[in-house]
Amino acid sequence: MSATAISTPTPSKPWVPTTKQRIPGITVAIIAIALAYVIVEVTPLKGKLGYFITFVPLITILQFLLARIRSNKKIAQDVLVSSFMWTAAFFVFLPTFSIIITTVVKGLPGLKPEIFSQTMAATSYTDPIGTGGLLHSLVGTVFVILLSIFISVPLGLLTALYLTEIKGPGSGFIQFIVQAMSGVPSVIAGLFIFSAVILTTPLEASSLLGSFALSILMVPTVTRASQEVLALIPNDLREAGLALGATQWKTVALVVVPAAKSGLLTAMILGVARIAGETAPLLFVLGGTDALNLNPFHNFNSALPLYIWKGFLIGLPESVQRAWTAILVLLILVLTLFTIARVFGPKKGKI
């Protein structure tokens, strides 16, 4: 007796349009492209922007008419709204993609290994790209960011814990100050440190004072992000800790903070990304030397934003190329921080 072969049917996907169902949509897109080309040719609209602002309304109207002819009014309205949503999403992401592509295209020609091992101490910004580098600025940026983390993260985290867990009598005023600091222009932070510290104390411009200015901008970001994370912790965990006889500070330290540690790490990285590209505060408190300074607490130092500012300030082709390369390096640094925040940040279903 031979065994009967059992065949397993392949599951179907009725929601996926077939090739025959795609033909009308493709035809509409081709008609929209042709009409946009004709309109751009016979009107003053020119260039890529002209094609775009002509094509988007045409494809939207044609898709709506096609859906109205083939289906009912509700489906046609759904197609119209979906088209608006896709267009809005495109406008949101277009500047981001444009910035990234422009930075890569203009910065990549100057991205050579030598720039990470040389400084501008004996080189002019107008010298050929193969000479000089941004080592001093990269080191200065690392110093400023690390010092800002040491200052801002404890202050921001403790403030968020006070506002979320303690909710003392001064929480309303502190919350108001945090919100007000979030809108402070970055140049004001640099002017404040310059007038309050450099002009009134023996301290001179250095990476330490640069971190003071950037901490004014970083603390509100860390505080508000940490508040949002701590607010997601279930109250059951707090009540369980108190029910077991733990004091409030032990419950916060041993239960709440460990449960939110990945989110608090994300808050710290977002705060770093907030200050990584700031230029205005550093103009007053960093000095902007072109030599390498390995002492963050004494003497002038530099940073990538200042390096970029000097390159564009001179305005010659070599200096502009150096500036674009520094922008690319800074962009890679910021994108790396955001990637770390996504990897180590809250996962789905976790805080």
N, C-alpha and C positions, 0 to 999 in steps of 0.2 A: 504494500500500500504506500503510495508516494505521498510525501508531505505536501500540503497545500500552501503555496506561498501567500503570505499576508502582506498586502501593500498598504502603506500608510499614506493617506491622502495629504497633499501639501496644503497647509492652511492658506486661505485666500486673504487678500487685503482689499476689501471693497472701497476703503477710503482713499486708496492710491489711484489717481486718474490713469486711464489707459492711454495708449498712443493716439487712438482715435479721439479721445476726449481732450487731448492736449492741442490738437490741430487748430481749433477755433481761437484759442488763446495765443498761439504762436502767430497765427494770421493777423490777429489784432495788433500784436507787438510790431510785426513787420509794417503794417499800414501806418502805425503811429510813428515809426522811425522815418518812413518815406515822407509823410506829411510834415514832420519836424524839419527834415532836410529842405523841403520845398519852401517852407515858411522862412527859414533862416536865410535862404538864398535870395528871396524876393523882399525881405524886410531889413531894416538896419541891425537887427540882432545878428551878432557874429560870435564866433568862438565857442568853446565848450559850454560856457554859461548860457549862451543863446540856445544851444541844442537842448540843454537840460530844462530850462524854464519853459521851453516849447513842448518837449516830449512828455513831461510829467502830467500836465493837464490833458493832453491828447490821449495818453494811455489810460488815464482815469476815466475820462468820458466814454471812450470806446469800450472799456471793460464793463462799465455800468450799462451801456446800451446792449451789449452782447448778453449780459446776465438778464436784462429786462426782457429781451426777445426770447431767450431760451427758457427762462424760469419766471417766477412771480416777483412781485414788487419787493417783498422782504429780502429775498436772496440778492436782488439787485442793490438794495440799500446796504446789505452786509458787505458786498463787494466794494461799494463806494467807500464805506468806513474803513475797511481793511486797506484799501489803497492809500487813504489819508494817513493811516498808522504807519505803513511802510515808508511813505514819503517823509513823515516826521522823524522816524528812526534814522533814515538816511541823512537828514540834515543834522541830527545829533552826532552821528559818527563821522560825518564828512570832515569836520575840522580836526578831529583826532587823527584820522588816517592821513590827512594832508600834512599835519605837523610831523608825523613819524616819517612819511615818505620824503618830505623835503629835507628833514634833518639827516636822514641816512644818505640821500643822494649828494647833498652838499658837504657833509662831514666826513664821509668815507674816504675821499682822496687824501686827506691829511692824517688818517688814522694809521700811523706807523709805530713800530715797536719803540723807536727812539724817543717818542714824546713822553713815554712813561718812565724814562730813566734820566732825562735832562730837564734843566730849568731854563729860565729866561734871564739869569743873572748876567751872563756875558753875551746875550743874543738880543737883537732888536726884533720887534714884532713884524718888521718889514723884511727881515732876512728870509732866505729860502726855507721852505717847510721842513727840509731835512735837518735843519739845525734848531736847537732849542726844543723845549717841551713844556709839559704842564705838571711835572712831578711835584713842584712846590705847591701848586694850587690843589692838586689831588690830596696831598698830605694835609694841607690846611683845612680842606673840606672835611676830611675824616676827623681831625681834631675837634672842629667846631661841632660836628654832629655828635660825637661821643660825649663831649662836655654838655651839650644841650640835653642829651638823654639822661645823664647823671643828675641834672638839675630839674628837668621838666617831668620826667616819669614819676619820681616819688611825689612831687607836688601835685601833679595831676591826678594820680591814683588816690592819694590820701584825701584830696578834695572831693573826688567822686564818691569815695567811701563815706565821707561825712555827709554829703548831700543825699546819698541813697540809703545808707544804713542808720546813721545817727539821727539825722534830721533835727539838728539842734536849733536853738533860737536864732542863730545867725544864718541859717541855710538860705532863707529868702534873699538876703542881701548878697551872700556869696554867689548864689545862682545868677543874680542880676549882674554882678561884676564879671563873672565868667562869660555871660552872653555879650556884655559890652566889649570885653577884651577880644572876642571873636571877630569883631568888626573894626578893630584898630588898624589903620594903615601901617604897613610894615616900616615905612620910613620914620614914623613916629617912634617906634621902638628903638631904632638906632639913634635918633636925636635925644631920646630920654637917657639912654646909657651914656651918650657923649656929654650931655650937660650935667647929669647927676653924678657921674663917676669920673670921667676923664678930666673935666674942668674943675672938679672940687676935691680930688684925691690924688695921691702920688701915682696911681695906676695909669699906665699908658696903654695904647691900642695893642691888642693881642688876641689870640684865639679865645682866651677866657672871656674877654669882654664881648667878643663876637657871639659867644654862646649865651651870654647874659641877654643880649638883644634878641636873639632867636628864641630863647626860652619864653620871652613875653608872648611870642606868636604860637609857640608849641604847646604851652600849658593849657589854653582853652580847648585846643583840638583833642589832646589826650583826655582832658576832664570830661568833655561831652561824649566822646566815644566810649569811655569807660562807664559813664552813667548808663548809656544805652545797654551795654553788656550786662552790667550788674542788675539792671531792672528786669532782665530776662531770667534771672535765677528764681526758681519757684520758692515761694514763701514756706512751703512745707519743709525745705531743707533747713531754713533758719529756725522754724518752730521745733523741728526734731532736735537740733543742737541745744536749744534752750531747755527742751523737755528732759534731756539727758543730764542737765545740771551744769552745762557750760555757760560761762559768762558771755556777754554780748561780743566782747572783743575776741574771745577765743572762737566763737561761732563764726565771726567774720574772717578771722585769720586761718582757721583750719577747715572751714566748710565752704563759705561763700567764695573767697578768693581762689582756692584750688579749682572749684567748679567752673570758674570764669577765666581761668588762666590763658586759654587760647584766644579768647576774645580780647583780653587785656593786652596780649602781645600784638594783636592786630591794631589796637588803639595806639600803641607805641609806634608801630611802623607807619601808620597813617600820619602821626605827628611828625615823624622824621621826613616823610615825603612832603609834608606841608612846608618845611623850612629848607629843604635841600637846594632849591633854586632861588632863594631870596638874595637879592643884590642890594637893595636900598639900605637896609640896616647895616650891612657890612662896610659900606662906603665910609661910615663915620667911626667905626670902632675896630677895624681890622688892620688898617695901615696899607695893605696892598703891595707888599714887597714882591720882587721878582726872584728873590733868592730863597733857598730852602731853609726853613727854620723848624727844628725838631723840638723846640721848647714852646709848648702851647701857652705857658703862663708868663712869658716875657718876650718883648720885642715884637715888631711887626710880623704879620703873616699874610697869606693869601688864601683864595678859595676859587673854585671853578666859576662861580658867578662873576667875581671880579676879573678873572682872566677873560671871560667872554665880553664883559663890558669894555675892557681896554682894547680888545681886538676890534670891536665895532666902532669905538671912539676914534681910532686912528683912521679907519675907513679905506685903507689900501688893500689890494687883492690878497697879499700874503697874510695880513693881519685878520682880514675877514675870514679867510680859510681856517686860520687857527681858531677863531671864535666858533665857527661852525663845527669844527672837530671837538672842541670842548663841550659844545651843546650836545653832541652825540654821546660823549662820555657821560655827561650828567644825565641824559635821558636814559641811558643804559642803567645807571645807578638807581634812578627813581623806579624804573620798570622792574628792576631786580627786587627792590623793597616791596613793591606791590605784589610781585609774584610770591615772595616769602609770606606776605600777609595772607594770600589766598591759600597757600599750601598749609601753613601752620594755624590759620584762622579757624573759626567755628565751622565744623562740618555739618552736613544735613542731619537734623535731629539732635544736635549737640550745641552747647553754648560756646 
